[in-house]
Amino acid sequence: MKMKKLFPVMLALLLLVSVGLVGCSSGKSSGGSSSKGDVVVDIFQFKVEFKDQFKEVAKKYEDEHKGVKINITSVGGGEDYGAALKSKFASGNEPTIYNVGGPQDVKDWEAKLADLSDTKAASVALKGTLDGVKKGNEVLGLPYNQEGYGFIYNTKVFEKAGINPKDITTFAKLQDAVKTLDSKKKELGLKGVFALPGKETWVTGLHLSNTFLSPEFNGNVIDTFNAKKVDFKYGDAFKNVLDLENKYSVQPTVSLDYSQQVEELFSTGKVAMIQQGNWVYSSIAGIDQDLADNGIGLLPIPVEGFKEDAIPVGVPMYWAVNKNKDKKEVEEAKKFLDWLYM
């Protein structure tokens, strides 16, 4: 994954799990055609952040395409989507549309993946974003969305502390800002500078580690996947950032989860910063709409020895279509995905 100054163009990430465009919960169905001859498309996906919006989108599609029924089931947040997906297929109730994460998932699910190269969405995907889901001339997934992450901060807290976020372009400057915030915790009403959710292994084991592993492979997802070893060239830089978060976090970090981090601590002004991405907007808005709209910013994750003034941006997951479903169902799934994006 290449790193560019704040708000870069979308590029292929190392494998990562995590928001975005969609999410939802709905009824269940065995797919195929109903007794009325309707085409039923079952979607099993991992984004829970925008369940209401996605539900509305699916209803709009149904209204515009009579005879089509879309069922959406979401498994995400603190749940293991990969394990849930395997169980879903093992149950015999296979979804029409589901999610894959990149080269390893493509390899694992190859027998179930329809070629999506004939979709309009595939034709307009940004350069590099399909690399992880291609096999020869086949495109076996469509980019879910664009996500970026870093340190989300409370702008009012920074202002009260006399910190200009634009000046934080290196690890040393981030460290100085953190120490300043820590020294003023009482007057700022903070329980801690950070809320590090150690219970959520994807925050450190996927997102943060991606930031420091990607430069070693020049941001190329295929080279990364095929690599025989990892030298961990930026391991010390990784340790410095993680240690900083842990030292100045609300404790104990090992038991902090996503909900506590985002909703209970950050959205209520009890911590100044959290390591998260654009997907937390709706969660923050659910607690404090004004904070979500007017009171947050995004700081870079400094990778000492590489780039210290950048945020990681890329594709977190891909839409896949089950090629073993009824032909009409497969075609309707493709139409829905094209409609969704085009």
C-alpha positions in Angstrom: 0.0 0.0 0.0 1.4 3.3 -1.0 1.1 6.2 1.4 0.3 9.7 0.2 -0.3 12.9 2.1 -3.7 13.0 3.8 -6.7 12.1 1.7 -4.9 10.1 -1.1 -6.4 8.4 -4.1 -7.7 4.9 -3.6 -5.0 2.2 -3.8 -4.9 -1.5 -3.1 -4.3 -2.2 0.6 -2.6 -5.2 2.1 -5.3 -7.7 3.2 -7.4 -6.0 5.7 -10.7 -6.5 7.3 -12.7 -3.8 8.6 -16.6 0.4 6.7 -17.9 1.7 4.6 -20.5 2.0 2.0 -22.9 -0.6 3.4 -24.1 -2.9 6.1 -27.4 -4.3 7.2 -29.7 -6.8 8.7 -32.8 -8.4 7.2 -34.6 -11.6 6.7 -33.2 -14.9 5.5 -34.0 -16.9 2.4 -32.8 -19.9 0.6 -32.4 -17.8 -2.6 -33.4 -18.7 -6.1 -37.0 -18.1 -7.1 -40.0 -17.9 -4.9 -43.3 -19.6 -5.5 -44.4 -16.4 -7.4 -41.5 -16.6 -9.7 -39.6 -13.8 -8.1 -35.8 -13.7 -8.2 -34.4 -13.8 -4.6 -30.9 -12.4 -4.0 -29.5 -13.2 -0.6 -26.6 -11.0 0.6 -24.4 -12.0 3.4 -22.0 -9.3 4.3 -19.7 -7.9 7.0 -20.4 -4.2 7.3 -22.8 -3.3 10.1 -22.1 0.5 10.2 -24.7 1.6 7.7 -27.4 -1.0 8.1 -30.3 1.4 7.9 -29.0 3.1 4.7 -28.3 -0.2 3.0 -31.8 -1.5 3.9 -33.3 1.6 2.2 -31.1 1.1 -0.8 -32.2 -2.5 -1.2 -35.8 -1.5 -0.9 -35.4 1.1 -3.6 -33.9 -1.5 -5.9 -36.9 -3.8 -5.3 -39.3 -0.9 -6.0 -37.5 -0.2 -9.3 -37.1 -3.9 -10.3 -40.4 -5.7 -9.8 -40.1 -9.4 -9.2 -36.8 -9.1 -7.3 -36.5 -9.7 -3.6 -33.2 -8.8 -1.7 -32.5 -10.3 1.7 -29.5 -8.9 3.6 -27.8 -10.5 6.6 -24.8 -8.8 8.3 -22.2 -10.4 10.5 -19.5 -7.9 11.6 -18.3 -5.7 14.4 -16.8 -8.0 16.9 -17.9 -11.2 15.1 -15.7 -13.3 12.9 -17.2 -12.8 9.4 -14.9 -15.4 7.8 -16.0 -18.1 10.2 -19.6 -17.1 9.8 -19.3 -17.3 6.0 -17.9 -20.8 6.1 -20.7 -21.9 8.4 -23.3 -20.2 6.1 -22.0 -22.2 3.1 -21.7 -25.4 5.1 -25.4 -25.1 6.1 -26.4 -25.4 2.5 -28.1 -22.0 2.6 -25.5 -20.4 0.3 -25.7 -16.6 -0.2 -25.9 -15.1 -3.7 -23.6 -12.2 -2.8 -20.9 -12.3 -0.2 -17.5 -10.7 0.7 -13.9 -11.7 0.0 -10.8 -10.0 1.3 -8.2 -10.5 -1.4 -5.8 -13.1 -2.9 -6.1 -15.7 -0.1 -9.9 -15.5 -0.1 -9.9 -15.8 -3.9 -7.9 -18.9 -3.6 -10.1 -20.4 -0.9 -13.4 -19.5 -2.6 -12.4 -19.9 -6.2 -14.9 -22.6 -6.9 -17.7 -20.3 -5.8 -16.7 -17.1 -7.5 -18.4 -15.8 -10.6 -16.5 -13.7 -13.2 -17.6 -10.1 -12.8 -15.4 -8.7 -15.6 -18.6 -8.0 -17.7 -20.0 -5.6 -15.1 -19.8 -1.8 -15.6 -18.5 -1.4 -12.1 -15.4 -3.5 -12.9 -14.8 -1.4 -16.0 -14.5 1.8 -13.9 -12.7 0.5 -10.9 -9.6 2.6 -10.1 -6.2 1.4 -11.1 -4.8 -1.2 -8.8 -8.0 -1.9 -6.9 -8.8 -5.1 -8.7 -5.3 -6.6 -8.5 -6.1 -8.7 -5.5 -9.2 -10.4 -7.0 -8.0 -11.1 -10.6 -7.3 -14.5 -12.1 -6.1 -14.2 -15.6 -8.7 -12.2 -17.4 -11.4 -12.9 -14.8 -12.4 -10.3 -12.2 -13.7 -12.3 -9.2 -14.7 -9.4 -7.0 -15.7 -5.7 -7.0 -14.2 -3.1 -4.7 -16.4 -2.6 -1.6 -15.5 1.1 -1.1 -12.7 3.4 -0.2 -11.5 3.6 3.4 -8.8 5.6 5.2 -7.7 5.4 8.8 -5.4 7.0 11.2 -5.8 8.9 14.5 -9.3 10.4 14.8 -9.0 13.4 17.2 -11.4 15.8 19.0 -10.7 19.2 17.5 -12.1 21.1 20.5 -9.8 19.2 22.9 -6.8 20.0 20.7 -7.8 23.6 20.5 -8.1 23.9 24.3 -4.8 22.2 24.7 -3.2 24.7 22.3 -2.2 22.0 19.8 -2.3 22.7 16.1 -3.0 19.3 14.4 -1.4 20.6 11.1 1.9 20.6 12.8 1.8 16.9 13.7 3.7 15.5 10.7 6.2 13.2 12.4 6.3 10.7 15.2 8.3 13.1 17.4 5.6 15.8 17.0 2.8 13.2 17.7 4.6 12.2 20.8 5.0 15.8 22.0 1.3 16.4 21.4 0.3 13.3 23.3 2.5 14.3 26.3 0.9 17.8 26.3 -2.6 16.3 26.3 -1.6 13.9 29.1 -0.3 16.8 31.2 -3.7 18.6 30.8 -6.0 15.6 31.3 -7.7 17.1 34.3 -8.5 20.5 32.8 -9.6 18.9 29.5 -11.9 16.4 31.3 -10.0 13.3 29.8 -9.7 9.9 31.3 -6.9 9.3 28.9 -5.3 10.6 25.7 -6.1 7.4 23.7 -8.6 4.5 24.0 -6.7 1.6 22.6 -9.1 -1.4 22.1 -6.7 -4.3 22.7 -9.6 -6.7 22.7 -10.2 -5.9 19.0 -7.2 -7.7 17.4 -8.0 -6.2 14.0 -7.2 -2.7 15.2 -3.6 -3.7 15.9 -3.2 -7.0 14.2 -4.6 -5.9 10.9 -4.9 -2.1 10.5 -1.9 -0.9 12.4 0.4 -3.7 11.2 -0.7 -3.1 7.6 0.6 0.5 7.9 4.1 -0.7 8.8 4.2 -3.9 6.6 3.0 -2.4 3.4 6.0 -0.2 2.7 8.2 -3.2 2.7 6.4 -4.5 -0.4 5.9 -1.1 -2.1 2.2 -1.4 -1.6 1.8 -4.2 -4.1 -0.8 -6.7 -2.8 0.3 -9.5 -5.1 4.0 -9.2 -4.2 3.0 -9.2 -0.6 0.8 -12.3 -0.9 3.6 -14.2 -2.8 6.4 -13.1 -0.5 8.2 -16.0 1.3 9.3 -13.9 4.3 8.8 -10.7 6.1 11.8 -8.7 7.3 9.7 -6.3 9.3 11.9 -3.4 8.2 9.7 -0.9 10.0 9.1 -3.1 13.1 10.7 -0.5 15.5 8.5 2.2 14.1 5.5 0.0 14.6 6.5 -0.7 18.3 7.0 3.0 18.9 3.4 3.9 17.8 1.8 1.0 19.6 3.7 1.7 22.8 2.7 5.3 22.7 -1.0 4.4 22.3 -0.8 1.8 25.1 1.1 4.0 27.6 -1.3 6.9 27.3 -4.6 5.0 26.9 -7.4 4.4 29.3 -6.6 1.1 31.0 -6.7 -1.8 30.9 -6.4 -1.8 27.1 -6.6 -5.6 26.9 -10.3 -5.5 27.8 -11.3 -2.4 25.8 -13.5 -3.2 22.8 -14.7 -1.2 19.8 -17.9 0.0 21.4 -16.2 1.3 24.5 -13.5 3.0 22.4 -15.7 4.8 19.9 -19.0 5.3 21.7 -18.4 5.3 25.5 -15.0 7.1 25.5 -14.4 9.1 22.3 -17.9 10.2 21.5 -18.4 11.5 25.0 -15.2 13.5 25.1 -13.4 11.3 27.6 -10.4 10.6 25.3 -8.8 12.9 22.8 -7.8 10.4 20.1 -8.6 6.9 18.8 -7.0 4.8 16.1 -9.8 4.3 13.7 -11.1 5.2 10.2 -13.9 6.9 8.3 -16.3 4.0 9.1 -16.8 5.3 12.7 -18.7 8.3 11.6 -22.1 6.8 12.0 -21.3 5.4 15.5 -20.1 8.9 16.6 -23.1 10.5 15.1 -25.4 8.2 17.0 -24.0 9.6 20.2 -23.2 13.2 19.2 -24.2 14.4 15.7 -22.5 17.8 16.1 -19.2 16.1 17.1 -19.4 13.8 14.1 -20.1 16.7 11.7 -18.0 19.5 13.1 -15.7 18.3 15.8 -13.3 15.6 14.5 -10.3 15.4 12.3 -7.9 12.7 11.1 -4.1 12.6 11.9 -1.6 10.5 10.0 0.1 7.4 11.3 3.8 8.1 11.3 6.0 5.4 9.8 9.5 6.5 10.8 12.0 5.8 8.1 9.3 5.8 5.4 6.5 8.4 5.5 5.4 10.1 8.7 2.7 12.5 7.3 0.3 10.0 5.6 -2.7 7.9 6.2 -3.4 4.4 4.8 -6.2 4.3 2.2 -7.5 1.4 0.2 -10.1 -1.3 -0.3 -11.2 -3.3 2.8 -13.2 -6.0 1.1 -14.8 -7.1 -2.2 -18.2 -8.1 -3.3 -18.3 -11.6 -4.7 -21.1 -13.4 -6.5 -21.8 -17.2 -6.0 -21.5 -18.7 -9.5 -23.2 -21.9 -8.4 -26.5 -20.2 -7.9 -29.3 -20.2 -10.4 -28.3 -18.3 -13.6 -31.1 -15.8 -13.2 -30.0 -15.1 -9.7 -26.4 -14.6 -10.7 -27.4 -12.2 -13.4 -29.7 -10.3 -11.0 -26.8 -10.1 -8.5 -24.6 -8.5 -11.1 -27.3 -6.1 -12.0 -27.8 -5.1 -8.4 -24.1 -4.4 -7.9 -23.9 -2.4 -11.1 -27.0 -0.4 -10.0 -25.5 0.2 -6.6 -22.3 1.7 -8.0 -23.4 3.1 -11.4 
